[in-house]
Amino acid sequence: MSPFQSRLAPHLPGAPTVAFHNVSVRYDGVVALDNVSFHLSEGEHVAVVGPNGAGKSTLFNVIVGKVRPTRGEVQIYGSGPKGHICIGYVPQRNAIDWRFPVTVRDVVMMGRTSKIGFLRWAGRQDHELVEKALVDVRIDHLADRQIGELSGGQQQRVFLARAMAQEAQLLLLDEPFTGLDAPSQQILLEILEELHGRRITILVATHDLNQAAERFGRIMLLNRQLVADGAPEEVLTADLLRRAYGSHLHVIPGLEGGLVVADTCCDHGDVLEMERV
């Protein structure tokens, strides 16, 4: 075993993919997450919904080990979040410098770095996995293009391919549908469904309540605290959504129990999303 491999965190048999136990995070005294507890099992397909500033990105950063909890415990496959190369993270598009001069294939190959090790050359298997990932996300014809030349949907698929080349067992996508047109969203959803079939655990942060209800069997409703966690029909109720969205939620009576409108357009220019309850 190489020194690099010896530092990898172990996976304990039978342990949950992710376990949060009373996790809180504070930044300069401001609460980002407050006493959050949940478990994710292998192969679950989960949407995380909530208003802007609810702590969705913080939740993901805790899972990947970039942010340490102020209180509580986090376990990935039974051990701490550091040293896991099984986690694939697709960040928000506005967090990436798309002007960086690198090709699509180069970005996807970056997903192999944790397996290859530093200062070592990619081997035949690495190249094969990269090419397969490019095919799986339907961008193999763009492999030699600069990432800045791609559309928003294609850029998202590049980073999804990077996670697939990494052989990720846990996939985190932070607002992957924001700013994408309907066809691009549909392609991304189809790819996620294929990954779900491979027993990859998928956690997606989204503002779109309709999409969350239609495409995910489990929804976590977050606003610093975990307001609700369960099946869409259990979580997307007027009462729970009021608790999560507060003044950004309006219920119009008389339409099959009410039409819930989650106003999340303030920070990112997103359209209003609606859900009947």
FENQUI-V570731 format. One record per residue. N is the residue number from 1. RES is the residue in one letter. PHI is phi in whole degrees, -180 to 180 (NA if undefined). PSI is psi in radians with two decimals (* if undefined). BURIAL is # if it has 9 or more other ideal C-beta (glycine too) atoms within 8 Angstrom, else .. Layout:
# FENQUI-V570731
n=N res=RES phi=PHI psi=PSI burial=BURIAL
n=N res=RES phi=PHI psi=PSI burial=BURIAL
This chain:
# FENQUI-V570731
n=1 res=M phi=NA psi=2.33 burial=.
n=2 res=S phi=-75 psi=2.78 burial=.
n=3 res=P phi=-56 psi=-0.60 burial=.
n=4 res=F phi=-64 psi=-0.83 burial=.
n=5 res=Q phi=-65 psi=-0.57 burial=.
n=6 res=S phi=-67 psi=-0.31 burial=.
n=7 res=R phi=-90 psi=-0.05 burial=.
n=8 res=L phi=-72 psi=2.48 burial=#
n=9 res=A phi=-73 psi=2.45 burial=#
n=10 res=P phi=-78 psi=2.76 burial=.
n=11 res=H phi=-106 psi=2.06 burial=#
n=12 res=L phi=-86 psi=2.30 burial=.
n=13 res=P phi=-57 psi=2.31 burial=.
n=14 res=G phi=81 psi=-0.05 burial=.
n=15 res=A phi=-78 psi=2.61 burial=#
n=16 res=P phi=-61 psi=2.67 burial=#
n=17 res=T phi=-59 psi=-0.84 burial=#
n=18 res=V phi=-135 psi=2.40 burial=#
n=19 res=A phi=-137 psi=2.12 burial=#
n=20 res=F phi=-107 psi=2.27 burial=#
n=21 res=H phi=-123 psi=1.78 burial=#
n=22 res=N phi=51 psi=0.89 burial=#
n=23 res=V phi=-86 psi=2.25 burial=#
n=24 res=S phi=-127 psi=2.54 burial=#
n=25 res=V phi=-134 psi=2.30 burial=#
n=26 res=R phi=-127 psi=2.41 burial=#
n=27 res=Y phi=-115 psi=1.99 burial=.
n=28 res=D phi=50 psi=0.73 burial=.
n=29 res=G phi=86 psi=-0.14 burial=.
n=30 res=V phi=-93 psi=2.28 burial=.
n=31 res=V phi=-78 psi=2.16 burial=.
n=32 res=A phi=-101 psi=-0.69 burial=#
n=33 res=L phi=-135 psi=2.47 burial=#
n=34 res=D phi=-132 psi=1.81 burial=.
n=35 res=N phi=57 psi=0.91 burial=#
n=36 res=V phi=-93 psi=2.25 burial=#
n=37 res=S phi=-134 psi=2.32 burial=#
n=38 res=F phi=-169 psi=2.90 burial=#
n=39 res=H phi=-128 psi=2.51 burial=.
n=40 res=L phi=-118 psi=2.34 burial=#
n=41 res=S phi=-101 psi=2.82 burial=.
n=42 res=E phi=-56 psi=2.29 burial=.
n=43 res=G phi=84 psi=0.00 burial=.
n=44 res=E phi=-70 psi=2.64 burial=#
n=45 res=H phi=-124 psi=1.75 burial=#
n=46 res=V phi=-124 psi=2.36 burial=#
n=47 res=A phi=-102 psi=2.41 burial=#
n=48 res=V phi=-110 psi=2.04 burial=#
n=49 res=V phi=-122 psi=2.75 burial=#
n=50 res=G phi=159 psi=2.92 burial=#
n=51 res=P phi=-69 psi=2.93 burial=#
n=52 res=N phi=-58 psi=2.42 burial=.
n=53 res=G phi=81 psi=0.20 burial=.
n=54 res=A phi=-78 psi=-0.24 burial=#
n=55 res=G phi=105 psi=0.23 burial=#
n=56 res=K phi=-64 psi=-0.83 burial=#
n=57 res=S phi=-66 psi=-0.65 burial=#
n=58 res=T phi=-62 psi=-0.75 burial=#
n=59 res=L phi=-56 psi=-0.82 burial=#
n=60 res=F phi=-65 psi=-0.71 burial=#
n=61 res=N phi=-67 psi=-0.52 burial=#
n=62 res=V phi=-68 psi=-0.74 burial=#
n=63 res=I phi=-62 psi=-0.73 burial=#
n=64 res=V phi=-82 psi=-0.08 burial=#
n=65 res=G phi=89 psi=0.16 burial=#
n=66 res=K phi=-78 psi=-0.46 burial=.
n=67 res=V phi=-124 psi=2.28 burial=.
n=68 res=R phi=-93 psi=2.36 burial=.
n=69 res=P phi=-62 psi=2.53 burial=#
n=70 res=T phi=-71 psi=-0.58 burial=.
n=71 res=R phi=-150 psi=2.67 burial=.
n=72 res=G phi=96 psi=-3.11 burial=#
n=73 res=E phi=-131 psi=2.44 burial=#
n=74 res=V phi=-123 psi=2.32 burial=#
n=75 res=Q phi=-130 psi=2.40 burial=#
n=76 res=I phi=-116 psi=2.00 burial=#
n=77 res=Y phi=52 psi=0.62 burial=#
n=78 res=G phi=92 psi=-0.03 burial=#
n=79 res=S phi=-134 psi=3.02 burial=#
n=80 res=G phi=-62 psi=2.86 burial=#
n=81 res=P phi=-72 psi=-0.24 burial=#
n=82 res=K phi=-78 psi=2.48 burial=.
n=83 res=G phi=87 psi=0.17 burial=#
n=84 res=H phi=-95 psi=2.10 burial=#
n=85 res=I phi=-100 psi=0.17 burial=.
n=86 res=C phi=-89 psi=-0.05 burial=#
n=87 res=I phi=-101 psi=2.11 burial=#
n=88 res=G phi=-101 psi=2.20 burial=#
n=89 res=Y phi=-120 psi=2.11 burial=#
n=90 res=V phi=-106 psi=1.80 burial=#
n=91 res=P phi=-76 psi=3.02 burial=.
n=92 res=Q phi=-63 psi=2.51 burial=.
n=93 res=R phi=-62 psi=-0.55 burial=#
n=94 res=N phi=-75 psi=-0.05 burial=.
n=95 res=A phi=-93 psi=0.02 burial=.
n=96 res=I phi=-116 psi=2.41 burial=.
n=97 res=D phi=-86 psi=1.72 burial=.
n=98 res=W phi=-76 psi=-0.08 burial=.
n=99 res=R phi=-84 psi=-0.18 burial=.
n=100 res=F phi=-61 psi=2.26 burial=.
n=101 res=P phi=-79 psi=1.48 burial=.
n=102 res=V phi=-145 psi=2.57 burial=.
n=103 res=T phi=-87 psi=2.89 burial=#
n=104 res=V phi=-58 psi=-0.82 burial=#
n=105 res=R phi=-61 psi=-0.68 burial=#
n=106 res=D phi=-62 psi=-0.74 burial=.
n=107 res=V phi=-64 psi=-0.76 burial=#
n=108 res=V phi=-66 psi=-0.65 burial=#
n=109 res=M phi=-63 psi=-0.47 burial=#
n=110 res=M phi=-58 psi=-0.46 burial=.
n=111 res=G phi=-66 psi=-0.31 burial=#
n=112 res=R phi=-90 psi=-0.16 burial=#
n=113 res=T phi=-57 psi=-0.74 burial=#
n=114 res=S phi=-67 psi=-0.45 burial=.
n=115 res=K phi=-88 psi=-0.65 burial=#
n=116 res=I phi=-74 psi=-0.71 burial=#
n=117 res=G phi=94 psi=2.81 burial=.
n=118 res=F phi=-78 psi=2.65 burial=.
n=119 res=L phi=62 psi=0.49 burial=.
n=120 res=R phi=-127 psi=2.66 burial=.
n=121 res=W phi=-87 psi=2.57 burial=.
n=122 res=A phi=-67 psi=2.46 burial=#
n=123 res=G phi=-101 psi=-3.04 burial=.
n=124 res=R phi=-60 psi=-0.77 burial=.
n=125 res=Q phi=-63 psi=-0.67 burial=.
n=126 res=D phi=-61 psi=-0.81 burial=#
n=127 res=H phi=-64 psi=-0.66 burial=#
n=128 res=E phi=-65 psi=-0.72 burial=.
n=129 res=L phi=-66 psi=-0.66 burial=#
n=130 res=V phi=-64 psi=-0.81 burial=#
n=131 res=E phi=-64 psi=-0.67 burial=#
n=132 res=K phi=-65 psi=-0.72 burial=#
n=133 res=A phi=-63 psi=-0.70 burial=#
n=134 res=L phi=-63 psi=-0.71 burial=#
n=135 res=V phi=-67 psi=-0.76 burial=.
n=136 res=D phi=-61 psi=-0.55 burial=#
n=137 res=V phi=-101 psi=0.20 burial=#
n=138 res=R phi=66 psi=0.62 burial=.
n=139 res=I phi=-130 psi=0.36 burial=#
n=140 res=D phi=-62 psi=-0.48 burial=.
n=141 res=H phi=-74 psi=-0.15 burial=.
n=142 res=L phi=-108 psi=0.19 burial=#
n=143 res=A phi=-57 psi=-0.56 burial=#
n=144 res=D phi=-99 psi=0.11 burial=.
n=145 res=R phi=-81 psi=2.66 burial=#
n=146 res=Q phi=-72 psi=2.46 burial=.
n=147 res=I phi=-63 psi=-0.52 burial=#
n=148 res=G phi=-69 psi=-0.24 burial=.
n=149 res=E phi=-87 psi=-0.10 burial=.
n=150 res=L phi=-89 psi=2.83 burial=#
n=151 res=S phi=-76 psi=2.95 burial=.
n=152 res=G phi=-60 psi=-0.75 burial=#
n=153 res=G phi=-66 psi=-0.68 burial=#
n=154 res=Q phi=-67 psi=-0.67 burial=#
n=155 res=Q phi=-63 psi=-0.71 burial=#
n=156 res=Q phi=-62 psi=-0.68 burial=#
n=157 res=R phi=-71 psi=-0.47 burial=#
n=158 res=V phi=-61 psi=-0.82 burial=#
n=159 res=F phi=-75 psi=-0.47 burial=#
n=160 res=L phi=-68 psi=-0.72 burial=#
n=161 res=A phi=-64 psi=-0.64 burial=#
n=162 res=R phi=-60 psi=-0.75 burial=#
n=163 res=A phi=-65 psi=-0.64 burial=#
n=164 res=M phi=-69 psi=-0.71 burial=#
n=165 res=A phi=-64 psi=-0.51 burial=#
n=166 res=Q phi=-71 psi=-0.23 burial=#
n=167 res=E phi=63 psi=0.76 burial=.
n=168 res=A phi=-64 psi=2.44 burial=#
n=169 res=Q phi=-102 psi=-0.34 burial=#
n=170 res=L phi=-127 psi=2.14 burial=#
n=171 res=L phi=-118 psi=2.17 burial=#
n=172 res=L phi=-114 psi=2.19 burial=#
n=173 res=L phi=-124 psi=2.06 burial=#
n=174 res=D phi=-98 psi=1.82 burial=#
n=175 res=E phi=53 psi=0.92 burial=#
n=176 res=P phi=-70 psi=-0.35 burial=#
n=177 res=F phi=-95 psi=-0.17 burial=#
n=178 res=T phi=-61 psi=2.20 burial=#
n=179 res=G phi=83 psi=0.02 burial=.
n=180 res=L phi=-94 psi=2.54 burial=#
n=181 res=D phi=-74 psi=2.96 burial=.
n=182 res=A phi=-60 psi=-0.78 burial=.
n=183 res=P phi=-61 psi=-0.68 burial=.
n=184 res=S phi=-67 psi=-0.69 burial=#
n=185 res=Q phi=-63 psi=-0.72 burial=#
n=186 res=Q phi=-63 psi=-0.75 burial=.
n=187 res=I phi=-62 psi=-0.76 burial=#
n=188 res=L phi=-64 psi=-0.71 burial=#
n=189 res=L phi=-65 psi=-0.67 burial=#
n=190 res=E phi=-64 psi=-0.71 burial=.
n=191 res=I phi=-66 psi=-0.72 burial=#
n=192 res=L phi=-63 psi=-0.65 burial=#
n=193 res=E phi=-65 psi=-0.67 burial=#
n=194 res=E phi=-64 psi=-0.71 burial=#
n=195 res=L phi=-67 psi=-0.65 burial=#
n=196 res=H phi=-59 psi=-0.66 burial=#
n=197 res=G phi=-67 psi=-0.32 burial=.
n=198 res=R phi=-92 psi=0.18 burial=.
n=199 res=R phi=68 psi=0.45 burial=.
n=200 res=I phi=-82 psi=2.26 burial=#
n=201 res=T phi=-76 psi=2.24 burial=#
n=202 res=I phi=-126 psi=2.24 burial=#
n=203 res=L phi=-124 psi=2.06 burial=#
n=204 res=V phi=-122 psi=2.16 burial=#
n=205 res=A phi=-88 psi=2.24 burial=#
n=206 res=T phi=-148 psi=2.67 burial=#
n=207 res=H phi=-93 psi=-0.24 burial=#
n=208 res=D phi=-87 psi=1.81 burial=.
n=209 res=L phi=-69 psi=-0.68 burial=#
n=210 res=N phi=-60 psi=-0.82 burial=#
n=211 res=Q phi=-64 psi=-0.72 burial=#
n=212 res=A phi=-61 psi=-0.75 burial=#
n=213 res=A phi=-68 psi=-0.64 burial=#
n=214 res=E phi=-82 psi=-0.51 burial=.
n=215 res=R phi=-110 psi=-0.20 burial=#
n=216 res=F phi=-126 psi=2.37 burial=#
n=217 res=G phi=-81 psi=-0.25 burial=.
n=218 res=R phi=-138 psi=2.39 burial=#
n=219 res=I phi=-127 psi=2.33 burial=#
n=220 res=M phi=-107 psi=2.08 burial=#
n=221 res=L phi=-98 psi=2.00 burial=#
n=222 res=L phi=-122 psi=2.35 burial=#
n=223 res=N phi=-148 psi=1.38 burial=#
n=224 res=R phi=67 psi=-0.85 burial=#
n=225 res=Q phi=-97 psi=2.77 burial=#
n=226 res=L phi=-83 psi=1.72 burial=#
n=227 res=V phi=-68 psi=-0.70 burial=#
n=228 res=A phi=-159 psi=2.72 burial=#
n=229 res=D phi=-152 psi=2.02 burial=#
n=230 res=G phi=168 psi=-2.79 burial=.
n=231 res=A phi=-67 psi=2.66 burial=.
n=232 res=P phi=-52 psi=-0.74 burial=#
n=233 res=E phi=-69 psi=-0.36 burial=.
n=234 res=E phi=-86 psi=-0.54 burial=.
n=235 res=V phi=-93 psi=-0.72 burial=#
n=236 res=L phi=-89 psi=1.11 burial=#
n=237 res=T phi=-107 psi=2.73 burial=.
n=238 res=A phi=-58 psi=-0.72 burial=#
n=239 res=D phi=-65 psi=-0.83 burial=.
n=240 res=L phi=-69 psi=-0.66 burial=#
n=241 res=L phi=-67 psi=-0.61 burial=#
n=242 res=R phi=-61 psi=-0.75 burial=#
n=243 res=R phi=-63 psi=-0.64 burial=#
n=244 res=A phi=-81 psi=-0.74 burial=#
n=245 res=Y phi=-98 psi=-0.34 burial=#
n=246 res=G phi=56 psi=-2.18 burial=#
n=247 res=S phi=-69 psi=-0.21 burial=.
n=248 res=H phi=-87 psi=0.11 burial=#
n=249 res=L phi=-118 psi=2.36 burial=#
n=250 res=H phi=-133 psi=2.31 burial=.
n=251 res=V phi=-110 psi=2.11 burial=#
n=252 res=I phi=-96 psi=1.94 burial=.
n=253 res=P phi=-71 psi=2.82 burial=.
n=254 res=G phi=90 psi=0.03 burial=.
n=255 res=L phi=-118 psi=1.48 burial=.
n=256 res=E phi=50 psi=0.83 burial=.
n=257 res=G phi=94 psi=-0.11 burial=.
n=258 res=G phi=122 psi=2.52 burial=#
n=259 res=L phi=-108 psi=2.03 burial=#
n=260 res=V phi=-90 psi=2.20 burial=#
n=261 res=V phi=-116 psi=2.00 burial=#
n=262 res=A phi=-95 psi=1.92 burial=#
n=263 res=D phi=-88 psi=1.72 burial=#
n=264 res=T phi=-117 psi=0.43 burial=#
n=265 res=C phi=-85 psi=-0.14 burial=#
n=266 res=C phi=-63 psi=-0.73 burial=.
n=267 res=D phi=-93 psi=-0.60 burial=.
n=268 res=H phi=-120 psi=0.07 burial=.
n=269 res=G phi=73 psi=0.34 burial=.
n=270 res=D phi=-69 psi=2.66 burial=#
n=271 res=V phi=-74 psi=2.83 burial=.
n=272 res=L phi=-67 psi=2.47 burial=#
n=273 res=E phi=-113 psi=2.53 burial=#
n=274 res=M phi=-130 psi=2.59 burial=#
n=275 res=E phi=-149 psi=2.22 burial=#
n=276 res=R phi=-78 psi=2.45 burial=#
n=277 res=V phi=-131 psi=* burial=#
